[in-house]
Amino acid sequence: MAKLAFLGLGVMGAPMAAHLQKAGHDVTVYNRSTEKARAWAETHGGKMAETPKAASKGAEIVFSCVGNDDDLRSVCVGDDGAFAGMGEGTIFVDHTTVSAAVTRELHAAADARQISFVDAPISGGQAGAENGQLSIMCGGDSGAFDRALPVMEVYAKICRRLGDSGAGQMTKMCNQIAIAGLVQGLSEALHFAQKAGLDGRDVVEVISQGAAGSWQMANRYETMLDDKFDHGFAVDWMRKDLGICLDTGNEIDASLPVTALVDQFYKDVQKMGGGRWDTSALFKRLNALG
Protein backbone atom coordinates (compact mmCIF):
# COMPACT_ATOMS: atom_id res chain seq x y z
CA MET A 1 0.00 0.00 0.00
CA ALA A 2 1.27 3.46 -0.90
CA LYS A 3 1.22 6.95 0.56
CA LEU A 4 -0.71 9.02 -1.98
CA ALA A 5 -2.08 12.51 -2.55
CA PHE A 6 -5.10 13.41 -4.66
CA LEU A 7 -5.65 16.99 -5.84
CA GLY A 8 -9.14 17.93 -7.01
CA LEU A 9 -12.38 16.49 -5.66
CA GLY A 10 -14.92 17.16 -8.39
CA VAL A 11 -17.44 14.65 -9.70
CA MET A 12 -14.57 12.55 -11.07
CA GLY A 13 -11.80 13.13 -8.55
CA ALA A 14 -13.79 12.52 -5.36
CA PRO A 15 -14.85 8.94 -6.21
CA MET A 16 -11.42 8.12 -7.68
CA ALA A 17 -9.73 9.21 -4.46
CA ALA A 18 -12.30 7.21 -2.51
CA HIS A 19 -11.42 4.05 -4.46
CA LEU A 20 -7.76 4.54 -3.54
CA GLN A 21 -8.55 4.98 0.15
CA LYS A 22 -10.90 1.99 0.14
CA ALA A 23 -8.15 -0.14 -1.44
CA GLY A 24 -6.03 0.49 1.64
CA HIS A 25 -3.78 3.31 0.44
CA ASP A 26 -2.94 6.23 2.70
CA VAL A 27 -4.59 9.14 0.86
CA THR A 28 -4.31 12.86 1.59
CA VAL A 29 -6.60 15.10 -0.46
CA TYR A 30 -6.57 18.73 -1.48
CA ASN A 31 -9.38 20.75 -3.00
CA ARG A 32 -9.71 24.46 -3.72
CA SER A 33 -12.78 24.36 -1.47
CA THR A 34 -11.37 23.34 1.91
CA GLU A 35 -14.81 22.34 3.15
CA LYS A 36 -15.17 19.80 0.35
CA ALA A 37 -11.79 18.30 1.22
CA ARG A 38 -12.68 18.13 4.91
CA ALA A 39 -16.02 16.47 4.15
CA TRP A 40 -14.30 13.90 1.91
CA ALA A 41 -11.80 13.06 4.66
CA GLU A 42 -14.55 12.67 7.24
CA THR A 43 -16.55 10.42 4.92
CA HIS A 44 -13.75 8.20 3.63
CA GLY A 45 -11.28 8.19 6.47
CA GLY A 46 -8.38 9.83 4.67
CA LYS A 47 -6.61 13.07 5.48
CA MET A 48 -6.89 16.56 3.98
CA ALA A 49 -4.42 19.38 3.47
CA GLU A 50 -4.90 23.06 2.77
CA THR A 51 -2.34 23.36 -0.05
CA PRO A 52 -1.16 21.07 -2.85
CA LYS A 53 2.34 21.23 -1.38
CA ALA A 54 1.17 20.07 2.03
CA ALA A 55 -0.92 17.26 0.53
CA SER A 56 2.00 16.05 -1.59
CA LYS A 57 4.67 16.09 1.09
CA GLY A 58 5.92 12.53 1.61
CA ALA A 59 3.64 11.06 -1.07
CA GLU A 60 5.01 8.41 -3.42
CA ILE A 61 2.47 9.26 -6.11
CA VAL A 62 0.43 12.46 -6.46
CA PHE A 63 -2.74 12.42 -8.58
CA SER A 64 -4.63 15.39 -9.95
CA CYS A 65 -8.03 15.81 -11.58
CA VAL A 66 -8.83 19.50 -11.93
CA GLY A 67 -10.48 21.75 -14.51
CA ASN A 68 -8.18 23.11 -17.19
CA ASP A 69 -4.62 24.16 -18.08
CA ASP A 70 -4.52 27.05 -15.61
CA ASP A 71 -5.98 24.95 -12.79
CA LEU A 72 -3.36 22.30 -13.39
CA ARG A 73 -0.51 24.81 -13.35
CA SER A 74 -1.85 26.27 -10.11
CA VAL A 75 -1.73 22.94 -8.28
CA CYS A 76 1.66 21.92 -9.71
CA VAL A 77 3.99 24.91 -9.60
CA GLY A 78 4.68 27.81 -7.26
CA ASP A 79 5.61 27.97 -3.60
CA ASP A 80 2.47 26.06 -2.55
CA GLY A 81 2.37 23.76 -5.59
CA ALA A 82 2.64 20.00 -5.46
CA PHE A 83 6.08 19.90 -7.06
CA ALA A 84 7.46 21.94 -4.14
CA GLY A 85 6.35 19.22 -1.73
CA MET A 86 7.42 16.18 -3.73
CA GLY A 87 10.72 14.39 -3.33
CA GLU A 88 13.09 13.06 -5.98
CA GLY A 89 11.91 9.86 -7.63
CA THR A 90 8.23 10.44 -6.91
CA ILE A 91 5.51 10.42 -9.57
CA PHE A 92 2.87 12.97 -10.55
CA VAL A 93 -0.11 11.50 -12.44
CA ASP A 94 -2.47 13.98 -14.06
CA HIS A 95 -6.00 12.80 -14.90
CA THR A 96 -7.18 16.22 -16.14
CA THR A 97 -8.03 16.74 -19.81
CA VAL A 98 -5.66 19.54 -20.79
CA SER A 99 -3.58 20.59 -23.77
CA ALA A 100 -0.58 18.53 -24.79
CA ALA A 101 1.40 21.79 -24.59
CA VAL A 102 0.82 22.32 -20.85
CA THR A 103 1.51 18.62 -20.30
CA ARG A 104 4.93 18.93 -21.93
CA GLU A 105 5.57 22.17 -20.02
CA LEU A 106 4.83 20.56 -16.65
CA HIS A 107 6.67 17.38 -17.62
CA ALA A 108 9.79 19.53 -18.11
CA ALA A 109 9.22 21.36 -14.82
CA ALA A 110 8.82 18.06 -12.99
CA ASP A 111 11.85 16.56 -14.69
CA ALA A 112 13.98 19.47 -13.47
CA ARG A 113 13.07 18.37 -9.93
CA GLN A 114 13.67 14.68 -10.75
CA ILE A 115 9.94 14.01 -10.51
CA SER A 116 8.26 11.77 -13.09
CA PHE A 117 5.17 13.21 -14.80
CA VAL A 118 2.54 10.95 -16.38
CA ASP A 119 -0.34 12.44 -18.35
CA ALA A 120 -3.31 10.13 -17.82
CA PRO A 121 -6.61 11.64 -18.98
CA ILE A 122 -9.71 9.57 -18.37
CA SER A 123 -12.94 8.62 -20.11
CA GLY A 124 -16.04 6.97 -18.71
CA GLY A 125 -17.86 9.85 -17.06
CA GLN A 126 -19.05 10.19 -13.49
CA ALA A 127 -20.52 6.68 -13.53
CA GLY A 128 -17.18 5.25 -14.64
CA ALA A 129 -15.41 7.07 -11.80
CA GLU A 130 -17.94 5.93 -9.21
CA ASN A 131 -17.87 2.32 -10.42
CA GLY A 132 -14.10 2.15 -10.91
CA GLN A 133 -14.52 1.49 -14.64
CA LEU A 134 -12.53 4.28 -16.29
CA SER A 135 -10.54 4.15 -19.50
CA ILE A 136 -7.14 5.73 -18.79
CA MET A 137 -4.84 6.78 -21.63
CA CYS A 138 -1.29 7.59 -20.59
CA GLY A 139 1.84 9.28 -21.81
CA GLY A 140 5.23 9.64 -20.17
CA ASP A 141 8.18 7.60 -19.00
CA SER A 142 7.50 3.87 -19.18
CA GLY A 143 9.15 3.19 -15.82
CA ALA A 144 6.96 5.74 -14.03
CA PHE A 145 3.88 4.37 -15.77
CA ASP A 146 4.72 0.82 -14.70
CA ARG A 147 5.08 1.94 -11.07
CA ALA A 148 1.80 3.89 -11.09
CA LEU A 149 -0.21 1.29 -13.03
CA PRO A 150 -1.11 -1.02 -10.10
CA VAL A 151 -2.48 1.97 -8.21
CA MET A 152 -4.46 3.35 -11.17
CA GLU A 153 -5.96 -0.08 -11.80
CA VAL A 154 -8.03 0.40 -8.65
CA TYR A 155 -10.44 2.58 -10.68
CA ALA A 156 -9.61 1.48 -14.25
CA LYS A 157 -11.38 -0.70 -16.77
CA ILE A 158 -8.35 -0.30 -19.03
CA CYS A 159 -5.14 1.65 -18.47
CA ARG A 160 -2.55 1.83 -21.24
CA ARG A 161 0.57 3.83 -22.06
CA LEU A 162 0.39 5.24 -25.60
CA GLY A 163 3.82 6.88 -25.80
CA ASP A 164 5.95 9.69 -24.43
CA SER A 165 4.77 12.84 -22.66
CA GLY A 166 1.61 14.21 -24.26
CA ALA A 167 0.54 10.94 -25.89
CA GLY A 168 -2.19 10.42 -23.30
CA GLN A 169 -3.66 13.86 -23.96
CA MET A 170 -3.48 13.34 -27.72
CA THR A 171 -5.38 10.07 -27.29
CA LYS A 172 -8.02 11.80 -25.16
CA MET A 173 -8.47 14.27 -28.01
CA CYS A 174 -9.18 11.33 -30.33
CA ASN A 175 -11.78 10.19 -27.78
CA GLN A 176 -13.56 13.56 -27.69
CA ILE A 177 -13.45 13.92 -31.48
CA ALA A 178 -15.13 10.51 -31.84
CA ILE A 179 -17.75 11.29 -29.18
CA ALA A 180 -18.72 14.61 -30.78
CA GLY A 181 -19.63 12.96 -34.06
CA LEU A 182 -21.38 10.03 -32.37
CA VAL A 183 -23.62 12.22 -30.20
CA GLN A 184 -24.60 14.43 -33.12
CA GLY A 185 -25.37 11.38 -35.25
CA LEU A 186 -27.48 9.81 -32.49
CA SER A 187 -29.31 13.11 -31.95
CA GLU A 188 -30.13 13.39 -35.63
CA ALA A 189 -31.32 9.77 -35.79
CA LEU A 190 -33.70 10.23 -32.85
CA HIS A 191 -34.88 13.59 -34.20
CA PHE A 192 -35.53 11.98 -37.59
CA ALA A 193 -37.40 9.10 -35.95
CA GLN A 194 -39.72 11.53 -34.18
CA LYS A 195 -40.38 13.51 -37.33
CA ALA A 196 -41.13 10.27 -39.17
CA GLY A 197 -43.71 9.28 -36.54
CA LEU A 198 -41.65 6.37 -35.22
CA ASP A 199 -41.21 5.31 -31.60
CA GLY A 200 -37.63 6.23 -30.74
CA ARG A 201 -37.29 3.42 -28.23
CA ASP A 202 -38.40 0.83 -30.72
CA VAL A 203 -36.00 2.25 -33.27
CA VAL A 204 -33.05 2.08 -30.90
CA GLU A 205 -33.92 -1.45 -29.79
CA VAL A 206 -33.48 -2.56 -33.39
CA ILE A 207 -30.61 -0.43 -34.70
CA SER A 208 -28.52 -0.76 -31.52
CA GLN A 209 -28.06 -4.44 -32.32
CA GLY A 210 -26.43 -3.63 -35.64
CA ALA A 211 -23.63 -1.45 -36.89
CA ALA A 212 -25.18 1.72 -35.43
CA GLY A 213 -24.76 0.55 -31.84
CA SER A 214 -22.49 2.57 -29.51
CA TRP A 215 -21.94 3.43 -25.86
CA GLN A 216 -23.70 6.74 -26.41
CA MET A 217 -26.74 4.98 -27.86
CA ALA A 218 -26.91 2.40 -25.07
CA ASN A 219 -26.45 4.91 -22.24
CA ARG A 220 -28.06 8.12 -23.47
CA TYR A 221 -31.01 7.45 -25.77
CA GLU A 222 -33.56 7.04 -22.96
CA THR A 223 -32.63 10.26 -21.17
CA MET A 224 -32.56 12.08 -24.52
CA LEU A 225 -36.09 10.91 -25.35
CA ASP A 226 -37.21 11.80 -21.81
CA ASP A 227 -35.77 15.32 -22.20
CA LYS A 228 -33.45 14.82 -19.20
CA PHE A 229 -30.03 16.41 -19.43
CA ASP A 230 -29.16 17.33 -15.83
CA HIS A 231 -26.45 14.64 -15.55
CA GLY A 232 -23.30 13.40 -17.20
CA PHE A 233 -20.48 15.33 -18.87
CA ALA A 234 -21.31 19.03 -19.12
CA VAL A 235 -21.46 20.91 -22.41
CA ASP A 236 -19.14 23.60 -20.99
CA TRP A 237 -16.44 20.98 -20.38
CA MET A 238 -16.97 19.42 -23.80
CA ARG A 239 -16.47 22.79 -25.48
CA LYS A 240 -13.26 23.23 -23.51
CA ASP A 241 -12.08 19.83 -24.73
CA LEU A 242 -13.12 20.40 -28.34
CA GLY A 243 -11.31 23.74 -28.29
CA ILE A 244 -8.14 21.86 -27.35
CA CYS A 245 -8.80 19.37 -30.16
CA LEU A 246 -9.31 22.10 -32.76
CA ASP A 247 -6.27 24.11 -31.65
CA THR A 248 -4.10 21.00 -31.75
CA GLY A 249 -5.58 20.01 -35.10
CA ASN A 250 -4.40 23.33 -36.52
CA GLU A 251 -0.95 22.79 -35.05
CA ILE A 252 -0.51 19.33 -36.58
CA ASP A 253 -2.45 20.05 -39.80
CA ALA A 254 -5.26 17.59 -39.03
CA SER A 255 -8.61 18.23 -40.75
CA LEU A 256 -11.53 18.18 -38.25
CA PRO A 257 -14.58 19.56 -40.10
CA VAL A 258 -17.22 17.57 -38.18
CA THR A 259 -15.61 18.42 -34.83
CA ALA A 260 -15.62 22.13 -35.70
CA LEU A 261 -19.29 21.97 -36.70
CA VAL A 262 -20.39 20.09 -33.57
CA ASP A 263 -18.44 22.55 -31.43
CA GLN A 264 -20.63 25.32 -32.86
CA PHE A 265 -23.74 23.26 -32.15
CA TYR A 266 -22.61 23.03 -28.52
CA LYS A 267 -22.19 26.81 -28.56
CA ASP A 268 -25.88 26.99 -29.52
CA VAL A 269 -26.72 24.76 -26.54
CA GLN A 270 -24.82 27.13 -24.26
CA LYS A 271 -26.88 30.03 -25.64
CA MET A 272 -29.99 28.02 -24.71
CA GLY A 273 -28.75 28.03 -21.10
CA GLY A 274 -27.47 24.48 -21.32
CA GLY A 275 -23.83 24.90 -20.38
CA ARG A 276 -24.23 22.43 -17.51
CA TRP A 277 -26.42 20.01 -19.45
CA ASP A 278 -25.09 16.64 -20.56
CA THR A 279 -23.44 16.52 -23.98
CA SER A 280 -26.44 14.58 -25.30
CA ALA A 281 -28.31 17.92 -25.23
CA LEU A 282 -27.48 18.20 -28.94
CA PHE A 283 -30.82 16.41 -29.32
CA LYS A 284 -32.58 19.19 -27.41
CA ARG A 285 -31.00 21.71 -29.78
CA LEU A 286 -32.42 19.93 -32.82
CA ASN A 287 -35.89 19.77 -31.31
CA ALA A 288 -35.72 23.49 -30.50
CA LEU A 289 -35.06 24.19 -34.18
CA GLY A 290 -38.43 22.62 -35.03
C-alpha positions as CSV (number, residue, x, y, z in Angstrom):
1,M,0.0,0.0,0.0
2,A,1.3,3.5,-0.9
3,K,1.2,6.9,0.6
4,L,-0.7,9.0,-2.0
5,A,-2.1,12.5,-2.6
6,F,-5.1,13.4,-4.7
7,L,-5.7,17.0,-5.8
8,G,-9.1,17.9,-7.0
9,L,-12.4,16.5,-5.7
10,G,-14.9,17.2,-8.4
11,V,-17.4,14.6,-9.7
12,M,-14.6,12.5,-11.1
13,G,-11.8,13.1,-8.5
14,A,-13.8,12.5,-5.4
15,P,-14.9,8.9,-6.2
16,M,-11.4,8.1,-7.7
17,A,-9.7,9.2,-4.5
18,A,-12.3,7.2,-2.5
19,H,-11.4,4.1,-4.5
20,L,-7.8,4.5,-3.5
21,Q,-8.6,5.0,0.1
22,K,-10.9,2.0,0.1
23,A,-8.2,-0.1,-1.4
24,G,-6.0,0.5,1.6
25,H,-3.8,3.3,0.4
26,D,-2.9,6.2,2.7
27,V,-4.6,9.1,0.9
28,T,-4.3,12.9,1.6
29,V,-6.6,15.1,-0.5
30,Y,-6.6,18.7,-1.5
31,N,-9.4,20.8,-3.0
32,R,-9.7,24.5,-3.7
33,S,-12.8,24.4,-1.5
34,T,-11.4,23.3,1.9
35,E,-14.8,22.3,3.2
36,K,-15.2,19.8,0.3
37,A,-11.8,18.3,1.2
38,R,-12.7,18.1,4.9
39,A,-16.0,16.5,4.1
40,W,-14.3,13.9,1.9
41,A,-11.8,13.1,4.7
42,E,-14.6,12.7,7.2
43,T,-16.5,10.4,4.9
44,H,-13.8,8.2,3.6
45,G,-11.3,8.2,6.5
46,G,-8.4,9.8,4.7
47,K,-6.6,13.1,5.5
48,M,-6.9,16.6,4.0
49,A,-4.4,19.4,3.5
50,E,-4.9,23.1,2.8
51,T,-2.3,23.4,-0.1
52,P,-1.2,21.1,-2.9
53,K,2.3,21.2,-1.4
54,A,1.2,20.1,2.0
55,A,-0.9,17.3,0.5
56,S,2.0,16.0,-1.6
57,K,4.7,16.1,1.1
58,G,5.9,12.5,1.6
59,A,3.6,11.1,-1.1
60,E,5.0,8.4,-3.4
61,I,2.5,9.3,-6.1
62,V,0.4,12.5,-6.5
63,F,-2.7,12.4,-8.6
64,S,-4.6,15.4,-9.9
65,C,-8.0,15.8,-11.6
66,V,-8.8,19.5,-11.9
67,G,-10.5,21.8,-14.5
68,N,-8.2,23.1,-17.2
69,D,-4.6,24.2,-18.1
70,D,-4.5,27.1,-15.6
71,D,-6.0,24.9,-12.8
72,L,-3.4,22.3,-13.4
73,R,-0.5,24.8,-13.3
74,S,-1.8,26.3,-10.1
75,V,-1.7,22.9,-8.3
76,C,1.7,21.9,-9.7
77,V,4.0,24.9,-9.6
78,G,4.7,27.8,-7.3
79,D,5.6,28.0,-3.6
80,D,2.5,26.1,-2.5
81,G,2.4,23.8,-5.6
82,A,2.6,20.0,-5.5
83,F,6.1,19.9,-7.1
84,A,7.5,21.9,-4.1
85,G,6.3,19.2,-1.7
86,M,7.4,16.2,-3.7
87,G,10.7,14.4,-3.3
88,E,13.1,13.1,-6.0
89,G,11.9,9.9,-7.6
90,T,8.2,10.4,-6.9
91,I,5.5,10.4,-9.6
92,F,2.9,13.0,-10.6
93,V,-0.1,11.5,-12.4
94,D,-2.5,14.0,-14.1
95,H,-6.0,12.8,-14.9
96,T,-7.2,16.2,-16.1
97,T,-8.0,16.7,-19.8
98,V,-5.7,19.5,-20.8
99,S,-3.6,20.6,-23.8
100,A,-0.6,18.5,-24.8
101,A,1.4,21.8,-24.6
102,V,0.8,22.3,-20.8
103,T,1.5,18.6,-20.3
104,R,4.9,18.9,-21.9
105,E,5.6,22.2,-20.0
106,L,4.8,20.6,-16.7
107,H,6.7,17.4,-17.6
108,A,9.8,19.5,-18.1
109,A,9.2,21.4,-14.8
110,A,8.8,18.1,-13.0
111,D,11.9,16.6,-14.7
112,A,14.0,19.5,-13.5
113,R,13.1,18.4,-9.9
114,Q,13.7,14.7,-10.8
115,I,9.9,14.0,-10.5
116,S,8.3,11.8,-13.1
117,F,5.2,13.2,-14.8
118,V,2.5,10.9,-16.4
119,D,-0.3,12.4,-18.4
120,A,-3.3,10.1,-17.8
121,P,-6.6,11.6,-19.0
122,I,-9.7,9.6,-18.4
123,S,-12.9,8.6,-20.1
124,G,-16.0,7.0,-18.7
125,G,-17.9,9.8,-17.1
126,Q,-19.1,10.2,-13.5
127,A,-20.5,6.7,-13.5
128,G,-17.2,5.3,-14.6
129,A,-15.4,7.1,-11.8
130,E,-17.9,5.9,-9.2
131,N,-17.9,2.3,-10.4
132,G,-14.1,2.2,-10.9
133,Q,-14.5,1.5,-14.6
134,L,-12.5,4.3,-16.3
135,S,-10.5,4.2,-19.5
136,I,-7.1,5.7,-18.8
137,M,-4.8,6.8,-21.6
138,C,-1.3,7.6,-20.6
139,G,1.8,9.3,-21.8
140,G,5.2,9.6,-20.2
141,D,8.2,7.6,-19.0
142,S,7.5,3.9,-19.2
143,G,9.2,3.2,-15.8
144,A,7.0,5.7,-14.0
145,F,3.9,4.4,-15.8
146,D,4.7,0.8,-14.7
147,R,5.1,1.9,-11.1
148,A,1.8,3.9,-11.1
149,L,-0.2,1.3,-13.0
150,P,-1.1,-1.0,-10.1
151,V,-2.5,2.0,-8.2
152,M,-4.5,3.3,-11.2
153,E,-6.0,-0.1,-11.8
154,V,-8.0,0.4,-8.7
155,Y,-10.4,2.6,-10.7
156,A,-9.6,1.5,-14.2
157,K,-11.4,-0.7,-16.8
158,I,-8.3,-0.3,-19.0
159,C,-5.1,1.6,-18.5
160,R,-2.6,1.8,-21.2
161,R,0.6,3.8,-22.1
162,L,0.4,5.2,-25.6
163,G,3.8,6.9,-25.8
164,D,6.0,9.7,-24.4
165,S,4.8,12.8,-22.7
166,G,1.6,14.2,-24.3
167,A,0.5,10.9,-25.9
168,G,-2.2,10.4,-23.3
169,Q,-3.7,13.9,-24.0
170,M,-3.5,13.3,-27.7
171,T,-5.4,10.1,-27.3
172,K,-8.0,11.8,-25.2
173,M,-8.5,14.3,-28.0
174,C,-9.2,11.3,-30.3
175,N,-11.8,10.2,-27.8
176,Q,-13.6,13.6,-27.7
177,I,-13.5,13.9,-31.5
178,A,-15.1,10.5,-31.8
179,I,-17.8,11.3,-29.2
180,A,-18.7,14.6,-30.8
181,G,-19.6,13.0,-34.1
182,L,-21.4,10.0,-32.4
183,V,-23.6,12.2,-30.2
184,Q,-24.6,14.4,-33.1
185,G,-25.4,11.4,-35.2
186,L,-27.5,9.8,-32.5
187,S,-29.3,13.1,-31.9
188,E,-30.1,13.4,-35.6
189,A,-31.3,9.8,-35.8
190,L,-33.7,10.2,-32.8
191,H,-34.9,13.6,-34.2
192,F,-35.5,12.0,-37.6
193,A,-37.4,9.1,-36.0
194,Q,-39.7,11.5,-34.2
195,K,-40.4,13.5,-37.3
196,A,-41.1,10.3,-39.2
197,G,-43.7,9.3,-36.5
198,L,-41.6,6.4,-35.2
199,D,-41.2,5.3,-31.6
200,G,-37.6,6.2,-30.7
201,R,-37.3,3.4,-28.2
202,D,-38.4,0.8,-30.7
203,V,-36.0,2.3,-33.3
204,V,-33.1,2.1,-30.9
205,E,-33.9,-1.4,-29.8
206,V,-33.5,-2.6,-33.4
207,I,-30.6,-0.4,-34.7
208,S,-28.5,-0.8,-31.5
209,Q,-28.1,-4.4,-32.3
210,G,-26.4,-3.6,-35.6
211,A,-23.6,-1.5,-36.9
212,A,-25.2,1.7,-35.4
213,G,-24.8,0.6,-31.8
214,S,-22.5,2.6,-29.5
215,W,-21.9,3.4,-25.9
216,Q,-23.7,6.7,-26.4
217,M,-26.7,5.0,-27.9
218,A,-26.9,2.4,-25.1
219,N,-26.5,4.9,-22.2
220,R,-28.1,8.1,-23.5
221,Y,-31.0,7.5,-25.8
222,E,-33.6,7.0,-23.0
223,T,-32.6,10.3,-21.2
224,M,-32.6,12.1,-24.5
225,L,-36.1,10.9,-25.3
226,D,-37.2,11.8,-21.8
227,D,-35.8,15.3,-22.2
228,K,-33.5,14.8,-19.2
229,F,-30.0,16.4,-19.4
230,D,-29.2,17.3,-15.8
231,H,-26.5,14.6,-15.6
232,G,-23.3,13.4,-17.2
233,F,-20.5,15.3,-18.9
234,A,-21.3,19.0,-19.1
235,V,-21.5,20.9,-22.4
236,D,-19.1,23.6,-21.0
237,W,-16.4,21.0,-20.4
238,M,-17.0,19.4,-23.8
239,R,-16.5,22.8,-25.5
240,K,-13.3,23.2,-23.5
241,D,-12.1,19.8,-24.7
242,L,-13.1,20.4,-28.3
243,G,-11.3,23.7,-28.3
244,I,-8.1,21.9,-27.3
245,C,-8.8,19.4,-30.2
246,L,-9.3,22.1,-32.8
247,D,-6.3,24.1,-31.7
248,T,-4.1,21.0,-31.8
249,G,-5.6,20.0,-35.1
250,N,-4.4,23.3,-36.5
251,E,-0.9,22.8,-35.0
252,I,-0.5,19.3,-36.6
253,D,-2.4,20.0,-39.8
254,A,-5.3,17.6,-39.0
255,S,-8.6,18.2,-40.7
256,L,-11.5,18.2,-38.2
257,P,-14.6,19.6,-40.1
258,V,-17.2,17.6,-38.2
259,T,-15.6,18.4,-34.8
260,A,-15.6,22.1,-35.7
261,L,-19.3,22.0,-36.7
262,V,-20.4,20.1,-33.6
263,D,-18.4,22.5,-31.4
264,Q,-20.6,25.3,-32.9
265,F,-23.7,23.3,-32.1
266,Y,-22.6,23.0,-28.5
267,K,-22.2,26.8,-28.6
268,D,-25.9,27.0,-29.5
269,V,-26.7,24.8,-26.5
270,Q,-24.8,27.1,-24.3
271,K,-26.9,30.0,-25.6
272,M,-30.0,28.0,-24.7
273,G,-28.7,28.0,-21.1
274,G,-27.5,24.5,-21.3
275,G,-23.8,24.9,-20.4
276,R,-24.2,22.4,-17.5
277,W,-26.4,20.0,-19.4
278,D,-25.1,16.6,-20.6
279,T,-23.4,16.5,-24.0
280,S,-26.4,14.6,-25.3
281,A,-28.3,17.9,-25.2
282,L,-27.5,18.2,-28.9
283,F,-30.8,16.4,-29.3
284,K,-32.6,19.2,-27.4
285,R,-31.0,21.7,-29.8
286,L,-32.4,19.9,-32.8
287,N,-35.9,19.8,-31.3
288,A,-35.7,23.5,-30.5
289,L,-35.1,24.2,-34.2
290,G,-38.4,22.6,-35.0
